[in-house]
Amino acid sequence: MDVRTFDISVGGLAIIAAAAPRPATAFRVAFALPREPKAEILIEAEAEVLHSFYSNAERAHIVGLRFTQVAPQAASAITIFVG
């Protein structure tokens, strides 16, 4: 499913999606984090749905995901990015 990233933290990710998956649904997510200078790092992780709600402003669902499995180097890149 193609989605847009809404927010990211060390523990999870918020996405904007056309559909609202049920809580506890497991996903494999992949996204790129910007990295200086003009580079990206690909992050792949396992995640599960914590909650979702419909946003009138976005005209889509905002879905909260919690990371359940992240490779150490990916976790480090996320920590640096949000830091």
N, C-alpha and C positions, 0 to 999 in steps of 0.2 A: 504494500500500500504506500503510495507517495503521500508524504505529509510535509508540513513546514515546521521547523523548530521554533518554539515560542520562548523557551527559557531553558537554562541548563544549570545544574549544580553538581557538586561532587557525588551526591547520592542519587541523582536522577535527571529527568528531562521532561519538559512540558512540550507537547506537540499540538499542532492545529490539524484536525483531520475531518474529512467529510462524514465519517461514521463514528459512533461511540462504542468502542469495544467494552465488553463486560469487565468489571473488576477481577483481578487475579489472572486475566488472560496474559499468557507469556508471548513475548516478541523477541526477535533478534533485530536490533537496530544498527544502522550504519549511517554515519554522518561525518562531515569534514569540519575540523576546527582550523581557523586561520592561524598561521604561525609566521612570525617575522623571519626573514624579509620576503614577503610575497610568496609564501608557501602554505601548504595545508598538510594536516596530518589526518589520516583516516582513522576513525574510531569505530570499532565494532564491539557490541556488548549485548548481553542478555538482559531483558527488562520485563517487568510485569506492570499491569495497569493498577494504579491505586484508586483513581477516580476520574470522572469526566463530567463536563457540563457544557451546555450549549451556550455559545456567546453570540448575542445579537450583533455586536460590533464586528466580529469576524465572520459572521454567517456560517459558522462551522463549530465543531466540538473542540474544546480544549481538553486534552487528555494528559493526566499526570502519570508518568512512568517512574518506577523505582528500579535502579540498576540492581540486578541479582548476580551478575558475573561480568567482571571487567578485567581484562589482562592488566598486569601491573604497569606496563609502559603506557597503556591507554589511560589508566587511572591517574598516573602522574601528569600526563598531558592535560587532562581535564582540570586537575588541581591547579596547574600553572595558569590555564586559561581563565578560570573563575577567580583566581587569587588576586 
